[in-house]
Amino acid sequence: MKLILFLSSFLVLAAVADHTGTYNYSIASPDGMTYKGDIVLTLVDGEYNGEIQSDGGSMPLKELEIVEDEVNFHIIFQGYKVQFDGIFEEGAIVATASVDGMDFPFKATKKD
């Protein structure tokens, strides 16, 4: 019985996806600019942390929440809260970025 419990717990841990890594993104803004950079996700003591990086610097992903294949966070960009709600799908983060009542498609692909 103990062996079955041990093997079951091992299989559950093995089935939990690891979403850590660096994801490249490119997003067009309403002002015609295209922003490119990376989203970096790390796992520290069982909790995900993340930051978004670009040529202009980096900023933390605020209220980052990853549950199974769903991901949610926001950043403050040029004084605006930009909310990202999405999923992990085929090696990428596929999301909607929402700011000031406008929604934009967002995709960040995991680097090898």
N, C-alpha and C positions, 0 to 999 in steps of 0.2 A: 504494500500500500504506500509506504514512504517513497519507494522508487517511482511509482506512478505519479505521485504529487510532485516529486522532484523533476521528472521528465516533462510534466505538464507545465510547470512554471518556467522551465528552460525554453520550451516551445513558444510560450506566450512572449517571453523576452526577445526571442529571435524574430518573432513576427512584427514587433514594433519597428516602424520605419525610422531610419536615421536621416533627418533632413539637414544635417550640418553640411556646410560647404559654401562655395562661392558661386553666385548666380549672376550672370551678365544681364543687364537690362538696357533698353532704349525706349524712351517714351516721348511722344510729341506733345507739346503743350499748346494751349489755345493761342499763345502769342507767336506761334510759328517756330519756336525753338525746339530742338531735339536734345534731350538730356540723356547721357549715357553714363554707365558706371556699373558698380557691383553691389549686390546685397550679400553680406557675409553673415552666416548663421553658425553659432557655436553652441555647445552643450556643456554647461558647467554645473556640477552637482545635481544633475537631472533636470535642470531648467535651461530652456533656450534663451540665448541672448543674440542680439543682432545689431548690425549697423548698415547704413547705406553709404557707399563711397562714390565719389566722383572727382573730377579734376579740381572742383571747388572745395574739397575737403570731405569730412565724414560727419554723420550725425546718427544718434542711436535710434533704433526702432522702438517707439514707445508703445506700452501696453501690448507687447508682442505675445500672442497666444497661438500655440500650435497644438491642435487636438486631432490626432490621427492624420488625415490628409488635408485638414482645413488650416488656413493661416490667416491671421488678422493682426494688423498693427497700424500705427499712424506715425507720421513725421510732421514737423513744423518746417515749412519751406516758404521763405520770403514772407513770414508772418501769417501764413495760411496753414490750417490743419488739413493734411492730405491723408485720407483714410484708405487703407488697402484691405480688401476682403477677397480671399481667393482660396485656391486649392493647389496641392502639389499634384502634378500630372505629367507623367512620362519625362521625368528629369527636369521639370520646369515649375516655376510658380506662375500660375495663370490667375489673374485677379482683375478686379475693377478698382481703379483709383478714383476716389470721389473728393471733390474740393468745391466748396462754395456753390453747391447745387448742381455741379456738372460731373458726369461720369466719363471715364476714359478707360479703354482696355489697356492692360498692363501684362507683360510677360517677361520673365527673367529665366534664362536657361542656365542650368548647372554646368560649370566648367568641369572638364575631365580631370 
